[in-house]
């Protein structure tokens, strides 16, 4: 996979596009796991993956009896929520730049 494709895949994932949709619509020449690796090797996370992780951690939090484990889960969820927030802000900035360019 070339660097340009990898960067494009990572950008789509950061914008919240599902990995399967990236594969089907944007990069059909790659297998799902190649796209998965491109996103996760760079430390990126898809918005859907983060959402699922948060949901799973909250379910685990309810079932966990140990205080230390609950605190660790809470910290992880907080980090994931901040990740989503930061991704949203970046997407909003990109949209503003696009709108500004279109208005010219």
C-alpha positions, 0 to 999 in steps of 0.5 A: 500500500502506498503512502497516499492511499494509507493517508487517505484511508486514515483520513476517512477513518478519522472522519468516522467512515466505517472501514468496510465502507472505505474498502467498498467505496473508496479503496476496493483494491485492498482487503479489509485487513489491509485497511484495518492495519493502515488505520490502526498501525498509525495509532488511528481509530475509526469513530465506529470502533471507538463508539463500540469500545466505549459501549463495551467498556461501559457494560464491563464497568457495570459488571466490575466489582473492583474499584481499581478496575472501574477506575481504569475503565473510566480513564479509558472511556474518558480518553476515547471520548476526548479522541472523538471530540478532537476528531469532531473538531478537526472535521469541523475545521475542514468543513469550514475551510471547504465552505470558505473555499466554495464561497470565493 
